Amino acid sequence: MKNRFFLIIATVFAAAIITSCAKVPQEALDAASAALEQAKTVQTDVYFPVEFAALNDSLAVMLQNIETEKSKSAKDFKAIKTSADAIAAKAAELAGGVEAKKAEVKAEAETMMTDVTALVDEANALILKAPKGKGGAAALAEIKDELGVIEASLAETQAQFAEEGVNYMAVVDKLKAAKEGLSGLIEELKEAITKAGIKL
């Protein structure tokens, strides 16, 4: 009688465990989704794009795994709950690091702004030295046009930099493009000046 009683208790306990494992951890999934959404509102996707994308991918895979688990006779969602909790925690951690990363990128943008402005000045100084004869006049006019486009873009970037809630990553990307363009123009000008026998 006693053995039968313990067997009944053990069976009920095992059933309870199976039932608890068989439930989709909806609260954990909702918490993970909410954490990602909250992280996005503070621009985590902008300042930690790779990590944020990885978390989104993990959530998508987890949702697929849920469907796979649902089709099984013995369902177990413990691993999925653990993954959902990990995603929520990582999203919160990344969101907490956004301000520091933003300050770091802002400082990089400020340094690059100074560098690009110096390159514009250098390019303009080289234009004054560049040969203006028949052969070089057309090339020089083209360089001036390209420099004008870069200067206009730089002015626009500087205005963007001063705006509230600016995406500093986008500013850095624009400055990198400007720097690359200016470096090419400066090399072209130096080559023309050297070929003309003019002292740099």
Stockholm file with secondary structure:
# STOCKHOLM 1.0

chainA/1-200         MKNRFFLIIATVFAAAIITSCAKVPQEALDAASAALEQAKTVQTDVYFPVEFAALNDSLAVMLQNIETEKSKSAKDFKAIKTSADAIAAKAAELAGGVEAKKAEVKAEAETMMTDVTALVDEANALILKAPKGKGGAAALAEIKDELGVIEASLAETQAQFAEEGVNYMAVVDKLKAAKEGLSGLIEELKEAITKAGIKL
#=GR chainA/1-200 SS CHHHHHHHHHHHHHHHHHHHHHSCCHHHHHHHHHHHHHHHHTTHHHHSHHHHHHHHHHHHHHHHHHHHHHTSSSCCCHHHHHHHHHHHHHHHHHHHTHHHHHHHHHHHHHHHHHHHHHHHHHHHHHHHHSCCSHHHHHHHHHHHHHHHHHHHHHHHHHHHHTSTTCCHHHHHHHHHHHHHHHHHHHHHHHHHHHHTTCCC
#=GC SS_cons         CHHHHHHHHHHHHHHHHHHHHHSCCHHHHHHHHHHHHHHHHTTHHHHSHHHHHHHHHHHHHHHHHHHHHHTSSSCCCHHHHHHHHHHHHHHHHHHHTHHHHHHHHHHHHHHHHHHHHHHHHHHHHHHHHSCCSHHHHHHHHHHHHHHHHHHHHHHHHHHHHTSTTCCHHHHHHHHHHHHHHHHHHHHHHHHHHHHTTCCC
//
